[in-house]
Amino acid sequence: MTGKVIIIGGGVAGLQAAATLRELGLTPVIVEKTTHIGGKLNDWHKLFPSLTPAAEVLAELKGRLDGAEILTGTEAVEIAPGSVTLTDGRRMEADAVIVASGFEVFPAELKEEYGYGLYRNVYTTVDIERMFNEGRVRLRDGSAPRRIAFLHCVGSRDEKVDQCHCSRVCCITGVKQAMEMKALFPEAEVYNFYMDIRMFGPGYEEMYREAQERCNIHFIRGRISEAGETQDRRVQIKAEDTLIGRPLKMTVDMLVLIVGMKAGRSNEALARCPGISLRPSRFADPADSFCGNVCSGAPGIFYAGTVTAPKNVGESINEGAAAAVKAAEYIRSKG
């Protein structure tokens, strides 16, 4: 036994797994398909519900990686107990493998009725996070929005696009961004159109209440059926307020689609490994949802983060640590 553990994915779960493995005296090797580590945390501005800057969390995680080997611009195309094959044909051997390959953002252009990529002032929550990071939130013509609508569950709980699962963090993301918009544009009207508000995490319900009571953000229970562009490049939306049972038509300056989490394409390669299976959502299916949630059905292969289901940043970091401990236990049992 060499004590080497290959970690597939350099996002928050993978970084925490590597740090924990180092603390346990093992040798982590991170395989990251992009040119830099940090995953999607590189793209986020502030994290709910504390509004902690994402850059601070990422810097802390990176600061724990002393001694870890990191291979960027490299993707794993085949996973087996004790080995990983990379895109360049190399076969790396290890005593254990932790899969922390994350998720993909649902491509909003698949929901053509909302006009993403067609209309100038339809954005996704990913676009808005980037604007926050750049310090410039503006419409395409450079002006400030006066009326903003957020639409929940785009690419979640939608059989038409084969995404029947709940992405869990979309509701709080919409609330957080609505509050940030209100802080930037105090005179603007901000609306959230939702199916159900699911505030499952600590501090989430309080943030939702604050959005309504302090920020005066409007929540309308009803899904937008379609969006169109007016002559002056504003966005006209049609919806139904299901609480009062009436149709609604509204013109907004900015429509923000709250996009969900989609299982990563790399999960298909993972599923070719004997003993590993995927859920109907195409997320990896752990050995046990309770006592073995970071264990796969294959010996020496473990899971961390959103490879198995939508999770928030804190949950993904915790699973990175848990997967590292399980990998260490497995290696030591083989002695």
C-alpha positions in Angstrom: 0.0 0.0 0.0 1.4 3.4 -1.1 -1.3 5.5 0.6 -2.1 7.2 -2.7 -5.7 8.4 -3.2 -6.9 9.8 -6.6 -9.5 12.5 -6.3 -11.5 13.1 -9.4 -12.6 16.7 -9.3 -11.0 19.8 -7.9 -14.1 21.5 -6.6 -14.9 22.2 -2.9 -15.5 18.5 -2.1 -12.3 17.4 -3.8 -10.2 20.1 -2.1 -11.5 19.2 1.3 -11.0 15.5 0.7 -7.4 16.2 -0.3 -6.8 18.4 2.8 -8.2 15.7 5.1 -6.2 13.0 3.4 -3.0 15.0 4.0 -3.9 15.4 7.7 -4.3 11.6 7.9 -0.9 11.0 6.4 -2.0 9.9 3.0 -1.0 11.1 -0.5 -3.9 12.8 -2.5 -3.7 13.4 -6.2 -6.3 15.7 -7.6 -7.4 15.2 -11.2 -9.2 18.3 -12.5 -10.5 18.6 -16.0 -10.4 22.4 -16.2 -7.3 24.5 -16.0 -7.8 25.5 -12.4 -9.1 24.1 -9.2 -12.0 25.4 -7.1 -14.8 24.3 -9.4 -17.9 26.4 -9.6 -17.0 28.3 -6.4 -14.7 30.4 -8.7 -17.9 31.7 -10.3 -19.9 32.5 -7.2 -20.0 35.9 -5.5 -21.4 35.4 -2.0 -22.7 32.3 -0.3 -26.1 31.9 1.4 -27.3 32.4 4.0 -24.3 34.2 5.6 -23.4 36.2 2.5 -19.7 35.1 3.0 -17.6 35.9 -0.1 -17.0 32.8 -2.0 -13.4 33.8 -2.6 -12.8 33.7 1.1 -14.0 30.1 1.4 -12.0 29.1 -1.7 -8.8 30.7 -0.4 -9.2 28.8 2.9 -9.6 25.5 1.1 -6.7 26.1 -1.2 -4.5 27.0 1.8 -4.9 23.5 3.2 -3.4 21.7 0.1 0.2 21.8 1.0 1.9 18.7 -0.5 -1.1 17.6 -2.6 -0.4 16.7 -6.2 -2.7 18.5 -8.6 -3.2 17.6 -12.3 -5.3 20.2 -14.2 -6.5 20.1 -17.7 -6.9 16.3 -17.3 -10.0 14.3 -17.3 -10.7 10.7 -16.0 -12.4 8.6 -18.7 -12.4 5.3 -16.9 -12.6 4.5 -13.2 -12.0 1.1 -11.7 -11.1 -0.1 -8.2 -7.4 0.9 -7.7 -7.0 2.8 -11.0 -8.1 5.7 -13.1 -7.5 6.1 -16.8 -7.0 9.7 -18.1 -7.8 11.3 -21.5 -4.2 11.0 -22.6 -4.2 7.3 -22.1 -2.3 7.2 -18.8 -3.4 4.7 -16.3 -2.8 5.9 -12.7 -2.9 3.4 -9.9 -3.9 4.2 -6.3 -5.1 2.5 -3.2 -8.5 4.3 -3.3 -10.4 6.7 -5.5 -12.7 9.5 -4.4 -15.1 10.8 -7.1 -16.0 14.4 -6.5 -16.7 15.3 -10.1 -19.6 17.6 -9.2 -22.6 18.7 -11.3 -23.5 20.7 -14.4 -25.7 23.7 -14.6 -28.9 23.1 -16.5 -28.7 24.7 -20.0 -31.4 27.3 -19.9 -31.7 27.6 -23.7 -33.5 24.2 -23.6 -36.5 26.1 -22.2 -37.1 28.0 -25.3 -40.3 29.6 -24.0 -38.2 31.8 -21.7 -36.0 33.2 -24.5 -32.6 32.7 -23.0 -30.0 33.4 -25.7 -32.8 35.0 -27.8 -33.8 38.0 -25.8 -31.3 40.6 -24.7 -32.3 40.9 -21.1 -33.0 37.3 -20.1 -30.2 36.0 -17.8 -29.5 33.0 -15.6 -28.4 33.0 -12.0 -24.9 32.1 -13.1 -24.8 35.2 -15.3 -25.9 37.3 -12.3 -23.2 35.9 -10.0 -20.6 36.8 -12.7 -22.0 40.3 -12.8 -21.8 40.6 -9.1 -18.2 39.5 -9.2 -17.4 42.0 -11.9 -19.0 44.8 -9.9 -21.4 45.8 -12.7 -25.0 44.7 -12.9 -26.6 46.4 -15.9 -29.0 45.7 -18.7 -27.5 45.1 -22.2 -27.8 48.9 -23.0 -25.9 49.8 -19.8 -28.9 51.1 -17.9 -30.0 50.0 -14.4 -33.0 47.7 -14.1 -36.2 49.1 -12.5 -38.2 45.9 -12.5 -36.7 42.4 -12.1 -38.3 39.0 -12.1 -36.7 35.8 -10.9 -38.2 32.5 -12.1 -37.6 29.4 -10.0 -37.2 25.7 -11.0 -35.8 26.2 -14.5 -34.4 22.7 -15.2 -35.7 21.3 -11.9 -38.9 19.3 -11.3 -39.6 19.4 -15.0 -40.5 16.1 -16.9 -40.4 17.9 -20.2 -36.6 18.2 -20.0 -36.1 14.9 -18.1 -35.1 16.8 -14.9 -37.6 15.5 -12.4 -35.5 16.1 -9.2 -35.4 19.1 -7.0 -32.1 21.0 -7.1 -32.6 22.1 -3.5 -30.5 25.3 -3.5 -32.4 27.1 -6.2 -35.0 28.6 -3.9 -32.4 30.1 -1.6 -30.3 31.3 -4.5 -33.2 33.2 -5.9 -33.9 34.8 -2.5 -30.2 35.7 -2.0 -29.8 37.3 -5.5 -33.1 39.1 -5.1 -31.9 40.7 -1.9 -28.6 41.6 -3.5 -30.4 43.2 -6.4 -32.6 45.2 -4.0 -29.5 46.4 -2.2 -28.0 47.5 -5.5 -31.2 49.1 -6.8 -33.3 50.1 -3.8 -36.0 51.7 -6.0 -36.4 48.6 -8.2 -39.4 46.2 -7.9 -38.2 42.7 -7.5 -40.4 39.6 -8.0 -39.9 35.9 -7.4 -42.2 33.5 -9.3 -42.1 30.1 -7.7 -43.8 26.7 -7.6 -43.0 25.9 -3.9 -40.5 27.6 -1.6 -38.2 25.0 -0.1 -36.1 26.5 2.6 -34.4 23.4 4.0 -31.2 24.7 5.5 -30.2 26.6 8.7 -30.8 30.3 8.3 -32.7 29.8 5.0 -36.2 30.4 6.4 -35.0 33.5 8.2 -33.4 34.8 5.0 -36.7 34.2 3.1 -38.6 36.1 5.8 -36.1 39.0 5.7 -36.5 39.2 2.0 -40.2 39.8 2.3 -40.3 41.9 5.4 -37.2 44.1 5.2 -36.4 44.1 1.5 -40.0 44.2 0.2 -39.4 41.5 -2.4 -42.6 40.1 -3.9 -43.2 36.4 -4.1 -45.8 35.1 -6.6 -46.8 31.5 -6.5 -47.1 30.6 -10.2 -44.9 29.6 -13.0 -44.2 31.9 -16.0 -45.6 30.2 -19.1 -43.8 32.3 -21.6 -41.6 35.3 -22.2 -41.4 37.7 -25.1 -39.5 40.8 -26.1 -41.1 44.2 -26.5 -40.0 46.8 -29.1 -38.0 48.6 -26.4 -36.1 45.3 -25.6 -37.9 44.8 -22.3 -39.3 41.3 -21.4 -43.0 40.7 -21.3 -43.9 37.6 -19.2 -47.2 35.7 -18.8 -48.0 33.7 -15.7 -50.7 32.8 -13.3 -51.0 33.7 -9.7 -52.3 30.4 -8.4 -53.0 31.8 -5.0 -55.7 34.1 -6.3 -56.5 32.0 -9.5 -55.9 34.8 -12.0 -53.7 35.1 -15.1 -51.0 37.8 -14.9 -49.1 39.7 -17.5 -46.1 41.8 -16.6 -43.3 43.7 -18.4 -39.9 43.6 -16.7 -36.5 45.0 -17.5 -34.7 41.8 -16.5 -35.8 38.2 -16.3 -33.5 35.9 -14.3 -33.8 32.2 -14.7 -32.9 30.3 -11.6 -31.2 27.2 -13.2 -31.0 23.9 -11.4 -28.3 21.2 -11.0 -27.9 18.5 -13.7 -25.9 15.3 -13.2 -22.5 15.5 -14.8 -21.8 13.8 -18.1 -18.8 12.1 -16.5 -21.3 10.0 -14.4 -21.9 7.9 -17.5 -18.2 6.8 -17.5 -18.4 6.2 -13.8 -21.4 3.9 -14.3 -19.4 1.5 -16.5 -17.4 0.4 -13.4 -18.8 -2.9 -12.1 -20.7 -2.3 -8.8 -21.6 1.3 -9.5 -25.1 2.5 -10.5 -26.8 5.7 -11.2 -30.2 7.0 -10.0 -32.9 7.9 -12.5 -31.7 11.4 -12.2 -28.3 10.2 -13.5 -26.6 11.2 -10.2 -24.5 8.4 -8.7 -26.3 6.1 -6.3 -24.4 5.5 -3.0 -24.2 2.2 -1.3 -26.5 3.4 1.5 -28.3 6.6 2.0 -27.6 6.7 5.7 -24.4 4.9 6.9 -22.8 4.6 3.6 -23.7 7.8 1.7 -20.0 8.4 0.6 -19.4 4.8 -0.3 -20.1 3.3 -3.8 -20.9 -0.3 -4.6 -17.3 -0.9 -5.8 -14.4 -1.6 -3.4 -12.2 1.4 -2.8 -14.3 3.9 -4.7 -15.9 6.7 -2.7 -18.2 9.7 -3.4 -18.1 13.3 -2.2 -20.3 16.3 -3.0 -22.8 16.7 -5.8 -21.8 13.7 -7.8 -24.6 11.9 -5.9 -27.2 14.6 -5.6 -27.7 18.4 -5.4 -26.1 19.9 -2.3 -24.9 23.2 -0.9 -21.3 24.2 -0.5 -21.2 23.3 3.2 -22.6 19.8 2.7 -20.2 19.2 -0.2 -17.2 20.2 2.0 -18.4 18.0 4.8 -18.7 15.0 2.4 -15.2 15.7 1.2 -13.9 15.1 4.7 -16.1 12.1 5.3 -15.0 10.4 2.0 -11.4 11.0 2.9 -11.9 9.3 6.3 -13.7 6.3 4.7 -10.9 6.0 2.1 -8.3 6.0 4.9 -10.2 3.4 6.8 -10.4 1.2 3.7 -6.7 1.5 3.0 -5.7 0.7 6.5 -8.0 -2.3 6.5 -6.1 -3.7 3.6 -2.9 -3.0 5.6 
